[in-house]
């Protein structure tokens, strides 16, 4: 049996287990390094009252803790559904080498998980977004950015 298919089936099992426990929607993910599962997650939005507790984010957090690293170098993510914009952002920050997904975002929209609104908002000018984005105290905030830029012992990521 193909190892990629076996690993995707594990992500799908994670999605069903979380859904069956009432923890959140039908989404699951695993993180794999050198053929070994190093992180697992299922959607836990309802269980934790945390709108960021999507399967991919939960799995990334688990893997990073298990690996003792804030990046997933040489890892692969298997997720039961194409990542939403938030999860896609988290994946890019974690920097795995690839992502495999099962269902598409269209499949998710068909069961009332429609991410298109957020995808559209990303490209919308700030002043036209549904949730107002209001610049405030930029000059004061830039002081800290300048301090970071000059910091000699910073860790880049």
Secondary structure, DSSP 4 states (H G I P E B T S, - for coil): --HHHHHHHHHHHHHHHHHHTTSSSS-EEEEEETTEEEEEEE--HHHHT-TT--HHHHHHHHHHHHHT-SS-TTEEEEEEEPPPHHHHHHHHHHT-SEEEEEE-HHHHHHTT---HHHHHHHTS-GGGSSS------HHHHHHHHHHHHH-TT----
